[in-house]
Amino acid sequence: MAKGKHSYSKKRKEEQAELDRQKKASRAGWFKRYMTRYFIDAMGAMALGLFASLLIGTIFDTVGNYVDLPLLKTIATYAKGATGMAIGVAIAFKLGAHPLVIFSAAAVGAMGNAMGAVLLDNGIIQWAATAKGDVAESIFYSAGPAGAFFAVIIACEIGMLVSKKTPVDILVTPVVTLLAGFAGAWLFCPLVSYVMYFLGIFIASTTTLYPLFMGIIVSVVVGIILTLPISSAAICAMIFSTAAVEVATANGTVEGLLLAGGAATVGCCAQMVGFAVSSFRENKWGGLISQGLGTSMLQMGNICRHPQIWIPPTLAAAICGPLSTMIFKLECVGVSAGMGTCGMVGPIGIISSTEHSSMMWVGLVLCCLVLPAVLSLLFSEIMRRLGWIREGYMKLAE
């Protein structure tokens, strides 16, 4: 009898342990699912929205300045003005929202991109402002793409709760989506702008004081973010925004902010060019183009299996970053700082932001193209000879 009772008790414990394991796995799966949905899928879509508006507008503006064609500059003005709307539509589409929610998200994105806070003496004096306040010495700081990101996610999730649920969907869905989006923007945009304000000040002032140290840190960190399945372009659009440049100009650290943007660009280029060249023996010309002009994110699966393959391009970024800040003084702002050689947007951003000189052109070619290729290939070949990297470690999936 005692033996049977003991067996029953043991079985119950095993069943309870299995139940606890399933609950834990379910919680972990829920967390992973929503992290993927919001911080990989939505942020990736945000980058596409930025690319289709602000980034393309910047390219048109740059070309328009070179060829003196007013038409291109006019297109650039409208494209940049549609940044918030493009972000809203891109995120809503990626989240699988219904049509009316997607169309309403355009307005929500515009709200989130424009809203922010009026700051004075490092404190918020006006909440959810859309223009500079009346107080002297105050600064209006918009939440920008980060504000649009949070506002649109909130609007989409709430809008989808009522979408196609009522006979008057054409009225209910836009009303609910816009109200939810405005509430999200009103709540989050001032806080986001406050965080971005201090982050921009920190990066600008620290780079101004320690350009060598920050050249390494910014180049390596942003380059790593570029290769991870999150959007370096979206993050750089937040950090190196127009508002950040205005604040840095006001407090005398704008050069540091622009140099940090240049280092970020160089770090992204180092990752893309570095992986393209160091994996050439496995991936040939197709891999060279897809990684060098597309994205180094293609190597993420291989990195998970063999993390050491990340060392060569990261070391190249650590060397090229301080060369950019200390010697060549390369500068960049906005979304371009997080694009690397994708469509050559990063180098174009440097050309747009840096004063043209022979030093700038030499630095651009060396830090964005030549040195990342040479250094990454050198480091990878040394690691291959040591047996740390083997044939096939960087082979891309067919």
C-alpha positions as semicolon CSV with decimal commas, in nm:
position;residue;x (nm);y (nm);z (nm)
1;M;0,000;0,000;0,000
2;A;0,277;0,240;0,094
3;K;0,460;0,152;-0,228
4;G;0,150;0,227;-0,437
5;K;0,103;0,559;-0,258
6;H;0,466;0,646;-0,319
7;S;0,433;0,567;-0,692
8;Y;0,119;0,780;-0,715
9;S;0,292;1,071;-0,539
10;K;0,593;1,044;-0,769
11;K;0,367;1,041;-1,073
12;R;0,184;1,351;-0,951
13;K;0,513;1,532;-0,901
14;E;0,626;1,441;-1,250
15;E;0,296;1,560;-1,395
16;Q;0,322;1,887;-1,199
17;A;0,682;1,934;-1,313
18;E;0,578;1,879;-1,675
19;L;0,290;2,123;-1,633
20;D;0,525;2,385;-1,486
21;R;0,767;2,331;-1,774
22;Q;0,491;2,382;-2,029
23;K;0,374;2,699;-1,856
24;K;0,727;2,832;-1,849
25;A;0,775;2,748;-2,217
26;S;0,442;2,915;-2,296
27;R;0,544;3,234;-2,114
28;A;0,881;3,234;-2,288
29;G;0,712;3,176;-2,624
30;W;0,468;3,460;-2,560
31;F;0,751;3,697;-2,471
32;K;0,957;3,595;-2,774
33;R;0,658;3,627;-3,005
34;Y;0,577;3,981;-2,898
35;M;0,941;4,092;-2,891
36;T;0,973;3,964;-3,247
37;R;0,649;4,134;-3,350
38;Y;0,731;4,477;-3,211
39;F;1,109;4,511;-3,199
40;I;1,206;4,312;-3,508
41;D;0,912;4,311;-3,746
42;A;0,769;4,654;-3,663
43;M;1,110;4,819;-3,635
44;G;1,218;4,664;-3,963
45;A;0,903;4,799;-4,126
46;M;0,975;5,137;-3,972
47;A;1,313;5,136;-4,148
48;L;1,137;5,067;-4,479
49;G;0,904;5,360;-4,418
50;L;1,203;5,581;-4,344
51;F;1,378;5,456;-4,656
52;A;1,077;5,531;-4,877
53;S;1,041;5,888;-4,748
54;L;1,315;6,057;-4,547
55;L;1,604;5,860;-4,693
56;I;1,497;5,882;-5,057
57;G;1,421;6,249;-4,999
58;T;1,774;6,301;-4,869
59;I;1,919;6,132;-5,178
60;F;1,703;6,345;-5,410
61;D;1,808;6,655;-5,218
62;T;2,177;6,566;-5,249
63;V;2,153;6,494;-5,622
64;G;1,947;6,810;-5,670
65;N;2,221;7,017;-5,509
66;Y;2,486;6,862;-5,734
67;V;2,303;6,895;-6,064
68;D;2,117;7,214;-5,967
69;L;1,776;7,070;-6,054
70;P;1,493;7,233;-5,853
71;L;1,254;6,952;-5,944
72;L;1,453;6,699;-5,739
73;K;1,468;6,935;-5,442
74;T;1,091;6,985;-5,458
75;I;1,035;6,608;-5,460
76;A;1,276;6,581;-5,165
77;T;1,075;6,836;-4,965
78;Y;0,750;6,642;-5,006
79;A;0,916;6,305;-4,945
80;K;1,073;6,421;-4,620
81;G;0,743;6,576;-4,513
82;A;0,571;6,239;-4,550
83;T;0,811;6,060;-4,312
84;G;0,563;6,006;-4,029
85;M;0,289;5,888;-4,265
86;A;0,523;5,642;-4,439
87;I;0,630;5,498;-4,104
88;G;0,268;5,462;-3,997
89;V;0,161;5,274;-4,310
90;A;0,472;5,053;-4,310
91;I;0,433;4,943;-3,947
92;A;0,057;4,888;-3,977
93;F;0,104;4,677;-4,289
94;K;0,372;4,465;-4,122
95;L;0,152;4,408;-3,818
96;G;-0,116;4,266;-4,046
97;A;-0,368;4,543;-3,983
98;H;-0,690;4,572;-4,182
99;P;-0,709;4,836;-4,460
100;L;-0,894;5,105;-4,262
101;V;-0,646;5,066;-3,976
102;I;-0,354;5,097;-4,218
103;F;-0,494;5,412;-4,379
104;S;-0,565;5,568;-4,039
105;A;-0,213;5,478;-3,927
106;A;-0,079;5,728;-4,181
107;A;-0,229;6,011;-3,975
108;V;-0,116;5,851;-3,649
109;G;0,241;5,825;-3,781
110;A;0,234;6,194;-3,871
111;M;0,114;6,275;-3,518
112;G;0,377;6,065;-3,346
113;N;0,655;6,197;-3,566
114;A;0,564;6,561;-3,494
115;M;0,472;6,552;-3,125
116;G;0,722;6,592;-2,845
117;A;0,789;6,830;-2,561
118;V;0,916;7,179;-2,490
119;L;1,222;7,149;-2,266
120;L;1,376;7,407;-2,039
121;D;1,668;7,352;-1,800
122;N;1,658;6,978;-1,880
123;G;1,294;6,949;-1,778
124;I;0,961;6,922;-1,966
125;I;0,756;7,240;-1,942
126;Q;0,498;7,165;-2,211
127;W;0,357;6,819;-2,282
128;A;0,280;6,685;-2,630
129;A;0,369;7,015;-2,791
130;T;0,370;7,062;-3,167
131;A;0,558;7,390;-3,168
132;K;0,804;7,581;-2,954
133;G;0,657;7,732;-2,640
134;D;0,652;8,098;-2,545
135;V;0,916;8,065;-2,272
136;A;1,252;8,215;-2,369
137;E;1,546;7,972;-2,403
138;S;1,309;7,676;-2,427
139;I;1,369;7,404;-2,688
140;F;1,106;7,203;-2,873
141;Y;1,221;6,845;-2,919
142;S;1,002;6,615;-3,128
143;A;0,986;6,241;-3,068
144;G;1,042;6,186;-3,440
145;P;1,043;5,830;-3,580
146;A;1,056;5,682;-3,229
147;G;0,734;5,861;-3,136
148;A;0,565;5,743;-3,454
149;F;0,679;5,388;-3,378
150;F;0,507;5,369;-3,038
151;A;0,196;5,564;-3,138
152;V;0,131;5,349;-3,446
153;I;0,174;5,020;-3,259
154;I;-0,079;5,130;-2,996
155;A;-0,320;5,258;-3,261
156;C;-0,299;4,938;-3,466
157;E;-0,349;4,700;-3,177
158;I;-0,651;4,890;-3,045
159;G;-0,790;4,962;-3,391
160;M;-0,780;4,592;-3,476
161;L;-1,001;4,518;-3,173
162;V;-1,295;4,693;-3,343
163;S;-1,205;4,659;-3,711
164;K;-1,474;4,469;-3,909
165;K;-1,671;4,412;-3,588
166;T;-1,959;4,657;-3,651
167;P;-2,197;4,745;-3,938
168;V;-2,052;5,099;-3,943
169;D;-1,689;4,987;-3,965
170;I;-1,601;5,271;-4,203
171;L;-1,668;5,517;-3,918
172;V;-1,580;5,319;-3,607
173;T;-1,241;5,187;-3,712
174;P;-1,083;5,520;-3,817
175;V;-1,227;5,698;-3,512
176;V;-1,096;5,439;-3,267
177;T;-0,759;5,410;-3,443
178;L;-0,705;5,787;-3,450
179;L;-0,815;5,835;-3,089
180;A;-0,592;5,552;-2,972
181;G;-0,304;5,686;-3,179
182;F;-0,344;6,035;-3,040
183;A;-0,361;5,900;-2,684
184;G;-0,046;5,694;-2,745
185;A;0,134;5,992;-2,897
186;W;0,021;6,223;-2,617
187;L;0,141;5,981;-2,351
188;F;0,464;5,853;-2,502
189;C;0,602;6,118;-2,738
190;P;0,714;6,365;-2,469
191;L;0,883;6,083;-2,276
192;V;1,048;5,950;-2,591
193;S;1,166;6,298;-2,688
194;Y;1,306;6,346;-2,336
195;V;1,507;6,023;-2,356
196;M;1,629;6,098;-2,709
197;Y;1,720;6,450;-2,602
198;F;1,954;6,328;-2,329
199;L;2,089;6,044;-2,542
200;G;2,176;6,291;-2,815
201;I;2,340;6,526;-2,565
202;F;2,541;6,240;-2,416
203;I;2,668;6,116;-2,752
204;A;2,742;6,466;-2,880
205;S;2,926;6,585;-2,569
206;T;3,116;6,259;-2,514
207;T;3,228;6,243;-2,877
208;T;3,337;6,607;-2,858
209;L;3,553;6,531;-2,553
210;Y;3,670;6,179;-2,646
211;P;3,654;6,135;-3,024
212;L;3,897;5,842;-3,022
213;F;3,708;5,643;-2,759
214;M;3,362;5,723;-2,899
215;G;3,480;5,654;-3,253
216;I;3,547;5,296;-3,147
217;I;3,233;5,253;-2,935
218;V;2,982;5,406;-3,178
219;S;3,130;5,233;-3,483
220;V;3,132;4,891;-3,320
221;V;2,792;4,915;-3,148
222;V;2,596;5,054;-3,444
223;G;2,771;4,810;-3,678
224;I;2,666;4,519;-3,458
225;I;2,309;4,651;-3,447
226;L;2,309;4,664;-3,827
227;T;2,386;4,292;-3,848
228;L;2,137;4,198;-3,575
229;P;1,772;4,151;-3,681
230;I;1,679;4,500;-3,563
231;S;1,693;4,826;-3,754
232;S;2,009;5,034;-3,716
233;A;1,858;5,279;-3,965
234;A;1,557;5,341;-3,742
235;I;1,775;5,379;-3,431
236;C;2,010;5,624;-3,604
237;A;1,712;5,820;-3,736
238;M;1,608;5,870;-3,372
239;I;1,952;5,951;-3,230
240;F;2,088;6,170;-3,510
241;S;1,761;6,348;-3,587
242;T;1,714;6,708;-3,699
243;A;1,604;6,798;-3,346
244;A;1,923;6,644;-3,203
245;V;2,132;6,851;-3,445
246;E;1,949;7,168;-3,340
247;V;2,007;7,099;-2,971
248;A;2,372;7,011;-3,028
249;T;2,415;7,331;-3,229
250;A;2,266;7,531;-2,942
251;N;2,500;7,385;-2,679
252;G;2,811;7,383;-2,898
253;T;2,853;7,005;-2,940
254;V;2,714;6,966;-3,292
255;E;3,054;6,862;-3,428
256;G;3,064;6,574;-3,182
257;L;2,716;6,457;-3,285
258;L;2,802;6,473;-3,655
259;L;3,130;6,288;-3,598
260;A;2,944;6,019;-3,405
261;G;2,706;5,986;-3,700
262;G;3,006;5,946;-3,929
263;A;3,150;5,676;-3,703
264;A;2,814;5,497;-3,705
265;T;2,814;5,501;-4,085
266;V;3,167;5,365;-4,098
267;G;3,080;5,087;-3,852
268;C;2,784;4,980;-4,065
269;C;2,997;4,986;-4,380
270;A;3,262;4,775;-4,204
271;Q;3,006;4,504;-4,123
272;M;2,860;4,487;-4,472
273;V;3,180;4,517;-4,671
274;G;3,367;4,303;-4,418
275;F;3,130;4,007;-4,438
276;A;3,100;4,042;-4,816
277;V;3,476;4,018;-4,866
278;S;3,570;3,771;-4,591
279;S;3,302;3,525;-4,709
280;F;3,384;3,561;-5,079
281;R;3,538;3,212;-5,108
282;E;3,208;3,062;-4,987
283;N;2,956;3,294;-5,154
284;K;3,136;3,432;-5,462
285;W;2,998;3,735;-5,646
286;G;2,636;3,681;-5,549
287;G;2,726;3,693;-5,180
288;L;2,952;3,993;-5,235
289;I;2,668;4,194;-5,386
290;S;2,389;4,072;-5,154
291;Q;2,591;4,150;-4,842
292;G;2,792;4,448;-4,967
293;L;2,498;4,635;-5,119
294;G;2,216;4,459;-4,934
295;T;2,265;4,362;-4,571
296;S;2,507;4,174;-4,348
297;M;2,201;4,044;-4,162
298;L;2,215;3,752;-4,405
299;Q;2,498;3,613;-4,191
300;M;2,289;3,607;-3,871
301;G;2,216;3,236;-3,893
302;N;2,585;3,158;-3,939
303;I;2,676;3,391;-3,652
304;C;2,442;3,200;-3,420
305;R;2,622;2,877;-3,511
306;H;2,976;3,020;-3,525
307;P;2,995;3,354;-3,336
308;Q;3,367;3,391;-3,409
309;I;3,296;3,487;-3,772
310;W;3,171;3,821;-3,634
311;I;3,522;3,912;-3,512
312;P;3,685;4,027;-3,841
313;P;3,428;4,293;-3,946
314;T;3,389;4,409;-3,585
315;L;3,765;4,459;-3,547
316;A;3,764;4,644;-3,879
317;A;3,490;4,873;-3,742
318;A;3,691;4,934;-3,424
319;I;3,986;5,051;-3,637
320;C;3,797;5,253;-3,898
321;G;3,571;5,432;-3,647
322;P;3,844;5,636;-3,474
323;L;4,012;5,703;-3,809
324;S;3,683;5,861;-3,913
325;T;3,647;6,078;-3,601
326;M;4,013;6,167;-3,546
327;I;4,171;6,200;-3,890
328;F;3,916;6,231;-4,169
329;K;3,639;6,401;-3,968
330;L;3,359;6,224;-4,155
331;E;3,010;6,340;-4,059
332;C;2,660;6,203;-4,108
333;V;2,309;6,255;-3,970
334;G;1,971;6,086;-3,966
335;V;1,877;5,751;-4,110
336;S;2,179;5,747;-4,344
337;A;2,408;5,686;-4,044
338;G;2,254;5,342;-3,995
339;M;2,240;5,224;-4,357
340;G;2,604;5,141;-4,433
341;T;2,666;5,051;-4,797
342;C;2,305;4,942;-4,853
343;G;2,242;5,111;-5,187
344;M;2,549;5,323;-5,098
345;V;2,319;5,531;-4,877
346;G;2,573;5,566;-4,594
347;P;2,849;5,712;-4,815
348;I;2,591;5,940;-4,979
349;G;2,492;6,060;-4,630
350;I;2,855;6,140;-4,553
351;I;2,886;6,333;-4,879
352;S;2,571;6,529;-4,788
353;S;2,684;6,617;-4,434
354;T;3,064;6,658;-4,457
355;E;3,237;6,965;-4,596
356;H;3,381;6,863;-4,929
357;S;3,758;6,836;-4,946
358;S;4,020;6,594;-5,072
359;M;4,050;6,464;-4,715
360;M;3,679;6,385;-4,707
361;W;3,695;6,186;-5,032
362;V;4,003;5,994;-4,924
363;G;3,847;5,918;-4,585
364;L;3,520;5,812;-4,745
365;V;3,687;5,561;-4,976
366;L;3,926;5,430;-4,711
367;C;3,696;5,405;-4,408
368;C;3,379;5,293;-4,586
369;L;3,521;5,063;-4,853
370;V;3,892;4,986;-4,874
371;L;3,995;4,940;-4,510
372;P;3,687;4,737;-4,408
373;A;3,755;4,503;-4,700
374;V;4,130;4,470;-4,643
375;L;4,118;4,445;-4,263
376;S;3,826;4,200;-4,252
377;L;3,992;3,977;-4,511
378;L;4,322;3,993;-4,321
379;F;4,164;3,905;-3,986
380;S;3,947;3,630;-4,134
381;E;4,244;3,470;-4,313
382;I;4,445;3,471;-3,989
383;M;4,153;3,306;-3,810
384;R;4,119;3,050;-4,090
385;R;4,488;2,959;-4,058
386;L;4,442;2,921;-3,681
387;G;4,143;2,695;-3,740
388;W;3,899;2,932;-3,572
389;I;3,707;2,982;-3,897
390;R;3,659;2,685;-4,127
391;E;3,536;2,640;-4,481
392;G;3,160;2,681;-4,496
393;Y;3,121;2,876;-4,170
394;M;3,009;3,184;-4,365
395;K;2,819;3,007;-4,643
396;L;2,484;3,175;-4,707
397;A;2,168;2,968;-4,740
398;E;2,060;2,908;-5,097
